[in-house]
Amino acid sequence: MSRSAVFLDEMGVGPLWRLRQGAAAEAVEAAEAAPAELAEPLAAAPAPAPVTVPVPVPVPVAVPVPAPVPVPEVVAEVPAAAPMPVAPSDDTAWFDDAPPPPPVKQLSDADIAALDWDGLAAAVAKCARCDLCKTRKGVVMGRGDRQGAWLMLASSPSRLEEREGRALPGEQGKLLDNMLKAIEVDAASDVYITHLLKCRPLDEAGQERLPTEAESAACRPYFDRELALLQPRTIITLGSMAAAGINPGEKPVRGTVRQLGSAAVVATFHPEMLLQDETGKAKARAWADLCLAKSTHAGD
């Protein structure tokens, strides 16, 4: 134990508190020097009464805190994510791999012969019995009174008829109505209008052409079924192609009456031709044809 500690212990003073700097440090040094001068008197003199010596209270000293050393920011390199494969557009991709839809079942001639009016219209709408289904923009089913005694028959639809999906629309239809009215036939209640072919024949250049024998044969069952359901008394063919096509192999002659089953057949001009007739000669002949059809119809 140091001399300072022994001296303080003899005086009843606790451990010495050292201050870090200033006057407190000098007081400590004086306290350490005092015991050396008083050593001898202490040995001879009796122990003095304990004296309480105030101990200096340490004064907190603000110690400057060094500024933090900047630590370089370490950025971990994250590997770039591999680009996600772009899924192909599914608008049609699934369709390419899908099996083709089953072909629409085509009705046989016997099947067509058993159809009612609604079934016949549905069959015509989805028909693919010939290649005309690849170029057509629509089919044209007959229209009018399905119990009419008069049948107006054209060969094949025109561009206008194909676009509107209706037999003899517009000016052609109005002229035909007037022609029938002239012979006292009500076109709205006693007349049915249709074509031998339900599709418009086109050549490779997109121009109208005559139907082939195969096309006419493929479509004939539909007309035959219309005829069987309608059972008209009088048929007026409109244009030379309809007159020739209604009885294949038979040469039509204007001004005569032919037979198709129980129906009388009279040939006349197509309304489109009459609209283009500037001389009036075709209209005069058409009037004679209508009068022949009227007299034949009245005589049945």
Salt bridges, closest charged atoms under 4 A:
GLU32 OE2 - ARG18 NH2 2.67
ASP109 OD1 - ARG129 NH2 2.56
ASP118 OD1 - ARG146 NH1 3.67
ASP131 OD1 - LYS134 NZ 3.61
GLU161 OE2 - HIS195 NE2 3.06
GLU162 OE1 - ARG200 NH1 3.21
GLU171 OE2 - LYS174 NZ 3.85
GLU208 OE2 - ARG200 NE 3.26
GLU215 OE2 - ARG209 NH2 2.64
ASP224 OD1 - ARG220 NE 2.97
GLU226 OE1 - LYS198 NZ 2.50
GLU250 OE1 - ARG258 NH1 2.60
ASP289 OD1 - ARG254 NH2 3.00
